[in-house]
Amino acid sequence: MGEWLDHSVVVDVDIPVEASWALWSDLEQMPRWMKWIDSVRIPDDDPEISEWKLASRGFEFTWRSKITNLITNQIIQWESIDGLPNRGAIRFYDRKGSSTVKLTVSYAVPALVKWMDGLFLGRLVEATLQDDLNRFRDYAMAAHQQSS
């Protein structure tokens, strides 16, 4: 396809890392806080595979991802195995009663889009990812309060 673009965003969540991990690792719940993610489905026959659908402004992309590294309460790393080329990781840092969550997403684009990235696309994607993490923080804190 061409070049890879990388984006990282971070948010502090005022709940224990185990609670942040538990919410995020339930991938099918992701559309609750990720604006562009329309659906995530985990096939019954392989829990390491997930099927994703991204929809925004009339565009729709699908892909299947495989978890390539999973360490409970620390990291979920993935790579697409078909469809939209992407990879990334969500990392969880224990802050003694709270947590820091860092999302890194990389995706392949044609060289022309890479050149345009500094102009518009990169800022749009990073702003959207940051908003998604902020929504996750709010969702996680509300869910944690309800369960306490």
Number of C-alpha atoms within 10 A of each C-alpha: 9 12 15 17 16 16 17 16 19 17 18 16 23 19 22 19 21 17 20 27 22 13 16 18 17 11 16 15 14 18 16 14 20 20 16 17 19 17 18 20 15 17 11 7 7 9 11 14 20 20 19 22 18 18 15 11 6 5 8 12 13 18 18 20 23 18 17 15 13 16 10 12 19 15 19 20 19 21 21 21 15 13 14 18 18 21 21 20 20 21 19 24 19 16 14 10 12 16 23 19 23 18 21 17 21 17 18 17 17 11 13 10 18 17 12 11 16 10 11 11 15 17 13 12 16 17 14 16 23 20 17 23 22 19 17 22 22 15 17 22 18 12 15 16 10 8 7 5
